[in-house]
Amino acid sequence: MDLAILGTGRVGGALGPRWAAKGHRVVYGVREAGSEEVRKVLEKTGANGSATTVREAAAAAPVILLAIPWNVTREVLASLGPLDGKILLDCINPIKPDFSGLSLDEAPSAAEQIAAWAPGATVIKAFNTVSDATMVNPRYGPQQATMFFCGDDEAAKGVVRQLTIDLDMEPVDAGPLKNARYLEAMSMLYIHLAIFGGWGGECAFKMVKR
Ligand SMILES: NC(=O)c1ccc[n+]([C@@H]2O[C@H](COP(=O)([O-])OP(=O)(O)OC[C@H]3O[C@@H](n4cnc5c(N)ncnc54)[C@H](OP(=O)(O)O)[C@@H]3O)[C@@H](O)[C@H]2O)c1
């Protein structure tokens, strides 16, 4: 399918090439098409990848991954054209710059705030509880990392489930979009463990069951 990825940083540069390797066409929305970072990501993405402006990339695909920092999200969304009918994949963690906690002013989660800023779109919270290292390689021995997602639209969740399977991660439906507040809190726990607990980024959450 056609996927737009806004941002070519750690997340965009991890997920884009992997989805392209699965046959998806990935168009990156970037500020500087000629930058070294964009060139490297395009090289990793191969023939299924291209880069254009953020606005054109968002217009070109039915599914848009927001792989940008929280503090620019509102202005980036406002700069896009109509988003009616689009699926917005929100992996954004509204983390304070010193990693000491979440930073939210008006809504209980970034995902719900994004849904309010982009009313015509369907927002799915996804990919925010896994590190970029896990996005590149989600295998831990015989186990797959778990990727939690939540949202209010079953068809859009089906798309995200398949995109997760394409990444070799285990998809777990975490319920309605209002549960994004818990997924964002989980990311804070992950960041605490990775940065202050000495775990680093080569670890992942895993649901187990019997
Ligand atoms: N890294 C992780 O392990 C991880 C895991 C889960 C979720 N996340 C979330 O994913 C998001 C991206 O994180 P990241 O680690 O990939 O960040 P990053 O490496 O800093 O990359 C950020 C990307 O956003 C772009 N960007 C910044 N401001 C922009 C603007 N105003 N308009 C358009 N593009 C803009 C940057 O482009 P330029 O090169 O032009 O600056 C860059 O490509 C964050 O919200 C983060 O919370 C990260």
The ligand as an SDF file (V2000), in Angstrom:
LIG
                    3D

 48 52  0  0  0  0  0  0  0  0999 V2000
   13.2820    6.9980   18.7420 N   0  0  0  0  0  0  0  0  0  0  0  0
   12.4860    6.1040   19.2880 C   0  0  0  0  0  0  0  0  0  0  0  0
   12.9570    5.0540   19.7810 O   0  0  0  0  0  0  0  0  0  0  0  0
   11.0060    6.3280   19.3360 C   0  0  0  0  0  0  0  0  0  0  0  0
   10.1890    5.2390   19.6660 C   0  0  0  0  0  0  0  0  0  0  0  0
    8.8050    5.4050   19.6740 C   0  0  0  0  0  0  0  0  0  0  0  0
    8.2590    6.6440   19.3720 C   0  0  0  0  0  0  0  0  0  0  0  0
    9.0810    7.6970   19.0670 N   0  0  0  0  0  0  0  0  0  0  0  0
    8.4500    8.9770   18.7160 C   0  0  0  0  0  0  0  0  0  0  0  0
    8.6000    9.1250   17.3080 O   0  0  0  0  0  0  0  0  0  0  0  0
    8.7290   10.5140   16.9640 C   0  0  0  0  0  0  0  0  0  0  0  0
   10.0070   10.6940   16.1340 C   0  0  0  0  0  0  0  0  0  0  0  0
   11.0900   10.3140   16.9500 O   0  0  0  0  0  0  0  0  0  0  0  0
   12.5490   10.1060   16.3380 P   0  0  0  0  0  0  0  0  0  0  0  0
   13.3240    9.4310   17.3960 O   0  0  0  0  0  0  0  0  0  0  0  0
   12.4630    9.5270   14.9900 O   0  0  0  0  0  0  0  0  0  0  0  0
   13.0380   11.6270   16.2330 O   0  0  0  0  0  0  0  0  0  0  0  0
   14.2500   12.1960   15.3820 P   0  0  0  0  0  0  0  0  0  0  0  0
   15.2560   11.1420   15.1260 O   0  0  0  0  0  0  0  0  0  0  0  0
   14.6590   13.4470   16.0880 O   0  0  0  0  0  0  0  0  0  0  0  0
   13.5700   12.5950   13.9780 O   0  0  0  0  0  0  0  0  0  0  0  0
   12.5940   13.5790   13.9220 C   0  0  0  0  0  0  0  0  0  0  0  0
   12.1870   13.8020   12.4820 C   0  0  0  0  0  0  0  0  0  0  0  0
   11.1760   14.8070   12.4770 O   0  0  0  0  0  0  0  0  0  0  0  0
   11.5100   15.7810   11.4880 C   0  0  0  0  0  0  0  0  0  0  0  0
   10.9730   17.0860   11.8660 N   0  0  0  0  0  0  0  0  0  0  0  0
   11.2620   17.8180   12.9630 C   0  0  0  0  0  0  0  0  0  0  0  0
   10.5840   18.9780   12.9550 N   0  0  0  0  0  0  0  0  0  0  0  0
    9.8500   18.9750   11.8070 C   0  0  0  0  0  0  0  0  0  0  0  0
    8.9460   19.8880   11.2060 C   0  0  0  0  0  0  0  0  0  0  0  0
    8.6320   21.0600   11.8020 N   0  0  0  0  0  0  0  0  0  0  0  0
    8.3910   19.5720   10.0190 N   0  0  0  0  0  0  0  0  0  0  0  0
    8.6790   18.3950    9.4180 C   0  0  0  0  0  0  0  0  0  0  0  0
    9.5300   17.4790    9.9270 N   0  0  0  0  0  0  0  0  0  0  0  0
   10.1010   17.7660   11.1090 C   0  0  0  0  0  0  0  0  0  0  0  0
   13.0220   15.8010   11.4600 C   0  0  0  0  0  0  0  0  0  0  0  0
   13.4130   16.3530   10.2370 O   0  0  0  0  0  0  0  0  0  0  0  0
   14.7530   17.2320   10.0500 P   0  0  0  0  0  0  0  0  0  0  0  0
   15.8240   16.2410    9.7350 O   0  0  0  0  0  0  0  0  0  0  0  0
   14.3980   18.1480    8.9320 O   0  0  0  0  0  0  0  0  0  0  0  0
   14.9920   17.9440   11.3610 O   0  0  0  0  0  0  0  0  0  0  0  0
   13.3410   14.3180   11.5810 C   0  0  0  0  0  0  0  0  0  0  0  0
   13.2750   13.6770   10.3330 O   0  0  0  0  0  0  0  0  0  0  0  0
    8.7660   11.2800   18.2820 C   0  0  0  0  0  0  0  0  0  0  0  0
    7.5170   11.8710   18.5040 O   0  0  0  0  0  0  0  0  0  0  0  0
    9.0720   10.2110   19.3320 C   0  0  0  0  0  0  0  0  0  0  0  0
    8.4670   10.4930   20.5820 O   0  0  0  0  0  0  0  0  0  0  0  0
   10.4370    7.5600   19.0430 C   0  0  0  0  0  0  0  0  0  0  0  0
  1  2  1  0
  2  3  2  0
  2  4  1  0
  4  5  1  0
  4 48  2  0
  5  6  2  0
  6  7  1  0
  7  8  2  0
  8  9  1  0
  8 48  1  0
  9 10  1  0
  9 46  1  0
 10 11  1  0
 11 12  1  0
 11 44  1  0
 12 13  1  0
 13 14  1  0
 14 15  2  0
 14 16  1  0
 14 17  1  0
 17 18  1  0
 18 19  2  0
 18 20  1  0
 18 21  1  0
 21 22  1  0
 22 23  1  0
 23 24  1  0
 23 42  1  0
 24 25  1  0
 25 26  1  0
 25 36  1  0
 26 27  1  0
 26 35  1  0
 27 28  2  0
 28 29  1  0
 29 30  1  0
 29 35  2  0
 30 31  1  0
 30 32  2  0
 32 33  1  0
 33 34  2  0
 34 35  1  0
 36 37  1  0
 36 42  1  0
 37 38  1  0
 38 39  2  0
 38 40  1  0
 38 41  1  0
 42 43  1  0
 44 45  1  0
 44 46  1  0
 46 47  1  0
M  CHG  2   8   1  16  -1
M  END
$$$$
